[in-house]
Amino acid sequence: MEEQDARVPALEPFRVEQVPPFIYYVPDFISKEEEEYLLRQVFNAPKPKWTQLSGRKLQNWGGLPHPRGMVPERLPPWLQRYVDKVSDFNLFGGLPANHVLVNQYLPGEGIMPHEDGPLYYPTVSTISLGSHTVLDFYEPRRPDDGTPSEKPRSSRQPITSLLVEPRSLLVLRGAAYTRLLHGITATRVDELDTAVLPPNAAACKSALPGARLVRGTRISLTIRRVPRVLRAGLLLGK
């Protein structure tokens, strides 16, 4: 029943087949003009809004997620418009998204396999800007996975990989969110197999056999819902 409930009727035409459920990939979710507008807004954000991490930098909008609850902050209008557009798919249990993480990946940067964790409603939606990337999915490491488990996670082989083009929307739900890890290999060039293309290749203009895709700077807008929200007054004892 849980898996059935994870389906998104409005997105069913965009469901990716031959991958763990449920992954939706919507090409050209936004226009080229909208992409340019969003990139300007991201790069015009105040400098203190950026946080530098190893391998990427990010902006946090909507509040700081915390196990005790998030004190919400009003989203700027340039983000709220796209949060509303994503929320219209009813991805978050009938409630709107309330948090956006903006990540910047320079060519050659990536992120280790990870899960988004229990602070969020079990759905993640991502709008990509500026460049393509390849998102890899991995089985979680089992505690009894004894053999060469000392290998770094980056050496593990993904069970599947998706090509993610600029201006697309990617949605992960069900087992694709709750069970699998996802990550981005730190590389400057993605070389597609001449025989086996990504499972969402039919929706990607650049997914050609043997294609050599050079990464540029990519901005991702990760739009989610934090269920535990606190009123500021509660923290002030009101």
N, C-alpha and C positions, 0 to 999 in steps of 0.2 A: 504493500500500500504506500509506503514511504517513497519508493522509487516511482510509482505511478503519479503520486502527488508532485514529484519533482519536475514533471513535464510542464512545458509552457506552451499552451495551445497556440498563442499568437506567433510563436517562434518555431513551431513544428516544421514549416517548410525549410528552415535553416538548420535543422538538427544534423549533426555530422554522424554519418553511419560508420560502422566498423571501429568504433572507439567505445570505451566505458561510458555508461550513461551518467549524466546527460551533458553534452557539449553542443552549443549552438554557435554558429559563425555567420555573421551578417556582413557581407561585403558592402562597401559604400554606404555605411550607416549615416555618415555625414558627408557633406559636399567638400570639394576642394576649398571653396571660400570659407566654409565653417572651420575647416582644419587650419587655415592660415590665421583666422581670427583667434582660435583657441591657442595656437602657438604664440601669438603676440601677447595674449593675456598671461600665459604662463611665464614668459620671459620678462614681462613687465612687472611681475610680482615683486614686492619689497625684498631686498636681500635677506633680511632676517627670517623670511618665510622658508628659505632653503635650509635643509639639513644634509650635510655631507656624510655619506656612509662609504664603506669599502665597496667599490664597484659601481656605485651609482649615487645620485643625490635625489632628494624628494621634498615635496611640499605636503603638509597635512592640513586639510580643510574640513570644517564641520565640528571639530573638537578632538580631544586626545582620548582614544579608546583605552579603557582601564577596566580590570576585573570588577571593581566596585561600581562601575557605571561611567558613562561619558557625560560631561557637562557640555551641552550642545552650543555651538557657535553658528551664527547665521552664515550660510554660504553666500558668496558674492553672486550677483545676477548672472555673470558670464558662465558660472558653473551650474547654478540652479536650473538654468534652462535645459541642460543636458541630463542632469539628475532627474528632472521631471520626465524627460523623453524616455529614459531607461525605466523609470518607475512605472510608466504607463503599461509596461508589459506584465505588471503584477508579479514581479520576481521575488518580492520580499514579504510574503504572507499577507498581502493586502495593504501593507504600509509602505510609505515612500522611503527611498534611500536617504541617508542623512550624513554620509561620510564619503569623502573623496581623497584618495592618495594619488598625488601626481609624482610619477617617477621619471627621471631623466637617465637614459642609457646612452653613453657615448659609444662610438664604434669600438668593439673589443671588450665591452663591459657586459656583464650578465648577473644572474642571481642563482645561488645554490638551490637545489631541490628543497622545497618547503611546503608546509600547509598553512592556510591563513588563520586557522585556530578558532577557538570557541567564542571569542569576543564578538564575532560577526554572525549575522543570519547566514545559514549555509548556502549562500549563493554569492558568486563574485562575477562582476561584469566589468569589462575593460574596453575603453575606446583607445585606439592606437593612432598616434600622430607622427608624421615626419619620416618614418622609415619602417621597413618590415622588421620582423624578428621571427625566430623559430621557438615555439614553446614546447618543451619536452615534458612528458609525463612518466613518472616512476612508481613502481610498487614501493610501499613503505618498507623500511628495513625492519626485519623481525628480530626480537631480542635473542632468539636462539640461532640466528643466522651466523653460525660460527666461522665457517671456512675463512675466506679472505675478507672478513668484514672490517678489517682494519684499513681497507682501501678507502680513500676519500670518496665521498658521495659522487663527486664529479666524474669518477671513473666508471660509475655504473651505467648500464645501457638503458635508455628509455624504452618503455613498452610501446609508445607511439609519440609522434611529434606532429604539430600543426604549424603550417605557415600562416603567419599573422601579418596581413598587409596594412598599410596606412589607411585610415578612415573607416576601418572595420570595427564591429562590436563583437566581442567574444564573451560568452556566458558559460560558466561552469556550475552545475548543480548535481544533486544526487551523489553517486559514488565518485564521480569525477572531482567533486569538491571534498567529500567527507573521507574518502579512503586514499586517493592517490596524492602523491607529491607532484608539484610542478616547478619547473625552473627554466632558466635560459642559459645556454652555454656561452661562455665568454669567448667570442670569436669575431673577426671582422668580416668574414665571408661565409655564406651558407651555400654549400654545393648540393644541389638536388640530385638524387639518384636517377640514372637514365632509365631504370626499369620500374622502380617503386616510388610513386609520388606520395606526398602527404594525403591523409584521408579527406581533407577539405580542398584538395587541389582543383576540383571542378569550379569552385567559387573564387579562385585566385588567378588573376590575369598573369602573374609572373611565375606560376607553377608549371614550368616547362621541363621536360626530361633533360637532365644534364645542365640545367641553368646554374649560373654562378652569380649569386645575389650578394652584392656588396652592401653592408649595413652602413647607414648614416646615423645621425643622432635621432633617437626615438624618445618620444614623450608618451607615457601611458597614463590615462585617467582611470583609476580603479575605483568604481562606484559601488558602495556596499551599504548595508544597514547594520548599525550597532543597536541591538535590541535594548540593552540596559542604558537608559538615559536618565540622568539626574536633573532636577531643577536646580538652578544656581542657588535658590533660596534655601534648599535643604542643606547645602554646604555652609551657608551663612547662619544656620540655626534658626531660620525663619519658618 
